[in-house]
Amino acid sequence: MNLIARHLQKIILTISVLVLGTFSLPSLAQMSIEITGVGQSLYPIAVMRFKDENRLPTNITDIIRQDLARSGHFKNTENGNAVESDEGTPNYKSWAARGADALVVGSVTQSGSNQFEVSYKLFDIRKSQSLGGLNLTSSADNLRAVAHKIADDIVMKLLGERGIS
């Protein structure tokens, strides 16, 4: 009986070592994660600071940039305060080298005591062509809505979809 008990102890010990050894070995499996979707295919766009925007009570360039970013379709390649003229034609090769597929430029002029004219132009850098723009007149308290309208127009012209605001 003593012999059987010893033999049983050896079997239990062997099984215990095998089980514990299996769980304590490092895993050799590899995990591969592939990211696809929105983050991979954002449309690079340069939204330049609007000329004379500092005269406004509302910063329309930032509103446009935020609207486009929130849409989930765009990545702004210009986050600074540089101003690009909305007159003439941009240097398409220079903007392509900076990673932009589209360029937004604009300006603001005061047309009355509380009235502003906001204009913008959109350029397709890949095709080296103008996609038009808008000229909007607004009171100071409606400038945020003007910025949303411009962002919506950009989305429509580049993606063919209704805007986001």
C-alpha positions as CSV (number, residue, x, y, z in Angstrom):
1,M,0.0,0.0,0.0
2,N,2.9,2.3,0.8
3,L,4.2,1.6,-2.7
4,I,0.9,2.5,-4.3
5,A,0.7,5.8,-2.3
6,R,4.2,6.7,-3.4
7,H,3.5,6.0,-7.0
8,L,0.3,8.1,-6.8
9,Q,2.2,11.0,-5.2
10,K,4.8,10.9,-8.1
11,I,2.0,10.9,-10.7
12,I,0.2,13.9,-9.0
13,L,3.5,15.7,-8.7
14,T,4.3,15.1,-12.3
15,I,0.9,16.4,-13.4
16,S,1.2,19.4,-11.2
17,V,4.6,20.3,-12.6
18,L,3.3,19.9,-16.2
19,V,0.2,22.1,-15.5
20,L,2.1,24.8,-13.7
21,G,4.9,24.8,-16.3
22,T,2.4,25.2,-19.1
23,F,0.8,28.3,-17.5
24,S,4.1,29.8,-16.6
25,L,5.7,29.6,-20.0
26,P,5.7,32.9,-22.0
27,S,3.1,33.0,-24.7
28,L,4.5,32.5,-28.1
29,A,1.4,33.8,-29.9
30,Q,1.6,37.1,-31.8
31,M,-1.1,39.6,-32.2
32,S,-1.3,41.7,-35.3
33,I,-3.6,44.8,-35.3
34,E,-4.4,46.6,-38.6
35,I,-5.9,50.0,-38.4
36,T,-8.3,50.9,-41.2
37,G,-10.9,53.5,-41.7
38,V,-11.2,57.1,-40.9
39,G,-7.8,57.8,-39.3
40,Q,-6.0,56.3,-42.3
41,S,-7.8,58.3,-45.1
42,L,-8.2,61.9,-43.8
43,Y,-8.2,64.5,-46.6
44,P,-5.2,66.9,-46.1
45,I,-6.4,70.5,-46.3
46,A,-4.6,73.8,-45.6
47,V,-7.0,76.3,-44.0
48,M,-5.1,79.5,-43.9
49,R,-5.8,82.4,-41.5
50,F,-8.3,84.8,-43.2
51,K,-6.8,88.2,-44.0
52,D,-7.8,90.9,-41.6
53,E,-9.7,88.4,-39.4
54,N,-8.2,90.1,-36.3
55,R,-10.8,92.8,-36.8
56,L,-13.6,90.4,-36.1
57,P,-15.0,89.6,-32.6
58,T,-15.1,85.9,-33.6
59,N,-12.2,83.9,-35.0
60,I,-13.8,82.3,-38.1
61,T,-10.7,80.4,-39.3
62,D,-10.6,78.4,-36.1
63,I,-14.3,77.6,-36.4
64,I,-13.8,76.4,-40.0
65,R,-10.8,74.2,-39.0
66,Q,-12.7,72.7,-36.1
67,D,-15.8,72.0,-38.2
68,L,-13.7,70.2,-40.8
69,A,-11.8,68.2,-38.2
70,R,-15.0,67.2,-36.4
71,S,-16.4,65.9,-39.7
72,G,-14.0,63.0,-39.5
73,H,-12.9,63.5,-43.2
74,F,-10.2,66.2,-43.0
75,K,-6.8,66.8,-41.5
76,N,-5.7,70.4,-41.4
77,T,-2.1,70.8,-42.5
78,E,-1.8,74.4,-41.4
79,N,-2.4,75.3,-37.8
80,G,-0.5,78.5,-37.6
81,N,-1.4,82.1,-38.1
82,A,0.1,82.5,-41.6
83,V,-2.1,84.4,-44.0
84,E,-2.2,83.6,-47.7
85,S,-3.7,86.1,-50.2
86,D,-7.1,85.2,-51.6
87,E,-6.2,87.1,-54.8
88,G,-4.6,85.4,-57.7
89,T,-3.5,81.7,-58.0
90,P,-1.6,79.8,-55.3
91,N,1.6,78.1,-56.0
92,Y,0.2,74.6,-56.4
93,K,3.6,72.8,-56.4
94,S,4.6,74.5,-53.1
95,W,1.3,73.5,-51.4
96,A,1.6,69.9,-52.8
97,A,5.1,69.7,-51.3
98,R,3.6,70.8,-47.9
99,G,1.2,67.9,-48.0
100,A,-2.0,69.7,-48.8
101,D,-4.5,68.3,-51.3
102,A,-6.8,71.4,-50.9
103,L,-6.2,75.0,-49.9
104,V,-8.6,77.5,-48.3
105,V,-7.9,81.2,-48.3
106,G,-10.1,84.1,-47.4
107,S,-10.4,87.7,-46.3
108,V,-12.6,89.9,-44.2
109,T,-13.6,93.5,-44.9
110,Q,-15.8,95.7,-42.8
111,S,-18.7,97.1,-44.9
112,G,-20.6,99.0,-42.2
113,S,-20.6,99.8,-38.5
114,N,-21.6,96.2,-37.6
115,Q,-21.4,94.5,-41.0
116,F,-18.6,92.4,-42.4
117,E,-18.0,90.9,-45.8
118,V,-16.3,87.5,-45.6
119,S,-15.1,85.8,-48.7
120,Y,-13.2,82.6,-49.3
121,K,-11.8,80.6,-52.1
122,L,-11.1,76.9,-52.3
123,F,-8.4,75.4,-54.5
124,D,-7.8,71.7,-55.5
125,I,-4.1,71.3,-55.2
126,R,-4.0,67.9,-56.9
127,K,-5.8,69.2,-60.0
128,S,-4.3,72.7,-59.9
129,Q,-7.6,74.4,-60.2
130,S,-10.0,76.7,-58.3
131,L,-13.2,75.2,-57.0
132,G,-14.8,78.6,-56.4
133,G,-15.8,80.1,-53.1
134,L,-18.4,82.3,-51.4
135,N,-18.8,86.0,-50.6
136,L,-21.0,86.4,-47.5
137,T,-22.2,89.5,-45.7
138,S,-22.9,89.2,-42.0
139,S,-23.4,91.2,-38.8
140,A,-20.9,90.7,-36.0
141,D,-23.3,88.4,-34.0
142,N,-23.8,86.1,-37.0
143,L,-20.1,85.4,-37.9
144,R,-20.1,82.0,-36.3
145,A,-22.9,80.9,-38.7
146,V,-20.9,82.3,-41.6
147,A,-17.9,80.1,-40.6
148,H,-20.2,77.0,-40.4
149,K,-21.6,77.8,-43.9
150,I,-18.1,78.1,-45.3
151,A,-17.1,74.7,-43.7
152,D,-20.3,73.2,-45.2
153,D,-19.5,74.6,-48.6
154,I,-15.9,73.1,-48.4
155,V,-17.3,69.6,-47.5
156,M,-19.8,69.8,-50.4
157,K,-17.2,70.9,-53.0
158,L,-14.5,68.4,-52.0
159,L,-16.6,65.4,-51.0
160,G,-20.0,65.9,-52.6
161,E,-21.7,65.5,-49.3
162,R,-23.9,67.9,-47.3
163,G,-22.1,69.8,-44.6
164,I,-21.8,69.1,-41.0
165,S,-23.3,72.1,-39.3
